[in-house]
Structures are given as C-alpha cells and as structure tokens.
Amino acid sequence: MGTVTASDEGDDDGEVADTAEHSPAASGKDHAAEKPSHPWFARLYDPVMRASEEKLFPPHREYLARDLSGDVLDLGAGTGAMLPYYEDAIRSGEATVTLLEPDPHMREQAVAAARERDLDVTVSDARAESLPFPEDSFDVVVASMVFCTIPDPDAALDEAARVLRPGGEFRYLEHVAEAGWRRFAQRALAPLWRRLAGGCHLTRQTGELFTERKSFAVVDSERLHLGVFPVRPFVRGTLERRAATAELRADPSVRERVREAVAAARDRLDR
Ligand SMILES: C[S@@+](CC[C@H](N)C(=O)[O-])C[C@H]1O[C@@H](n2cnc3c(N)ncnc32)[C@H](O)[C@@H]1O
C-alpha cells in the first residue's frame, strides 16, 4: 500500500514528517511571503492542460524523469503531473520522491493522484525559495513549468543548488519570453495572465537565469518551439551541481582575486 507522507498538518492521514529542524531560517533565508492559494486555477488546471499533456509534453516529461535514481525533489509539483513518469523508479526502489507544493488546492490533487496510483511519496507544503531540507539532501531536483510562477526565482535556484549534492542534477522544462513582436504581445497580456493563471509570468528569461548560475555546470540546454502562444517557447535542460571548489574556480571574480594575490606575492618576493 503506497504511503503519502505529508510535511503539512493539513493532510490528515499521512505521517507527518518533522521539518522543524530545517526551517527556512536554517537555510539563512527568510521569505515571509504568503503561500499561494488559487482554488479556481487548481480546479481548471488538469482539464485545461489535458490536450497538451497528451500531445505535447510526454517526451519532455520523460526527459525530466530519465534514468531516475536517488532522492528526487519536484519543485511546485502542482497536481502531480510528473507522477506517472516517476512511477517505475518509485516502485523499483530506485528513487524516493518528494513533491513540493505550497498551494493547498494543488497539493490536495497531487496527494490524491499519488494515493490513486498507490505510490510512496513525501509531500511538502514549503515554498521553493525556502526549502525545509538540509544541504546535500537530493540527487535530482525537477522543475517543470514552475519558475514562471515562483515569486523569487533567484532565491529558488539558490535553494535548489543548496539542497543538491555535488554532481546532482537540476532538470528543467520552463516556458520563457518570446523574441521580437511576440514579446510585446506577451508583455501586454502579462498582468491579466498573472491573475488568471495562478501568478504565472509570461516574459521571464528563465533559460539565462539557469545557465549563467556559477553553482551549476550546463550539461545540456535547448530552446524548444513548443507550446501555444502566449505560453511559448520553452527551454529544457540539465545542470550539474558543481562541488564547492569547482564553483569557486568557475567564478571569474574569484579567479581574478587569486591572480592578483599571486602577482602581489611574486612582487614581494622580487623585492
Ligand atoms: C503551472 S503549475 C506547474 C505544476 C507542475 N510542475 C506541472 O508540471 O504541471 C506551477 C506550480 O507552482 C506552484 N508554486 C507557486 N509558487 C511557488 C513557490 N514559491 N514554490 C514552489 N511552488 C510554487 C503553484 O502552486 C503551481 O502548482
């Protein structure tokens, strides 16, 4: 029998995981913002997405879940769209999966989907900007169509890097800003869209945010002609968490400071 372990007290028949020790304060961040709550968006999400889930997204969700093993964290898991793709790895014991979903209306559906499939998962109500997990907790962090909605994507990416083990993977599928005149149309639509689509931003440059982050090496990254306007195009890719020393080496400002220190030391020796 599958068990849904809940880290929020709202899910009454799941075992309650103790996350107090690793509160947001433990990560050194204090995001006081409220958790999202969009009952209508949650209710309409699956029916609206059904055609895309059948025709557009399967190969990309398979990409996110390929050869899955170890501890996996799904950021903003929504109604649990990735569960069918995690299923084999969970059943075989190859992977343990934690679904993070702060909106209670979405989370309720993710819990129901896990129970319906009889899958063992842990469900957390935390926000991606302040993860209630210690450093080096996960082997894979998955982000599918969530960085458009997270209020502070920068902080969320830092948190993903913090909880990933060195060599661990950050796998993503995100819709991003169009180029050219379509971006103007997206900008015009953006305020209305944010209200209708649970806080979704149409014009974020999420691909650049990911690939320019020094804590990760880019394994692969591509822009896809996927989606239906205004929710297109998409970026898909994998980043590898660098070890701390590799992270320092990749930082040009650190390299510059080391070069200056070596030059200064040589100077002193020459005198
Ligand atoms: C467009 S849905 C995507 C759901 C799912 N990942 C998928 O692929 O279908 C975005 C999800 O992000 C969640 N979300 C919003 N703010 C968040 C935050 N700060 N941290 C984590 N998830 C958040 C929303 O509640 C929503 O379920």
The ligand as an ORCA input file, in Angstrom:
! r2SCAN-3c Opt
* xyz 0 1
  C       1.977     25.906    -13.685
  S       1.991     24.939    -12.241
  C       3.058     23.595    -12.725
  C       2.785     22.343    -11.971
  C       3.642     21.130    -12.333
  N       5.054     21.313    -12.066
  C       3.440     20.712    -13.753
  O       4.428     20.461    -14.449
  O       2.288     20.555    -14.174
  C       3.056     25.888    -11.151
  C       3.019     25.395     -9.708
  O       3.969     26.126     -8.923
  C       3.419     26.296     -7.636
  N       4.092     27.395     -6.928
  C       3.712     28.696     -6.835
  N       4.566     29.380     -6.063
  C       5.509     28.504     -5.663
  C       6.664     28.600     -4.838
  N       7.007     29.756     -4.302
  N       7.388     27.492     -4.632
  C       7.036     26.312     -5.200
  N       5.963     26.155     -5.987
  C       5.207     27.233     -6.220
  C       1.956     26.581     -7.918
  O       1.157     26.394     -6.770
  C       1.670     25.613     -9.037
  O       1.202     24.383     -8.563
*
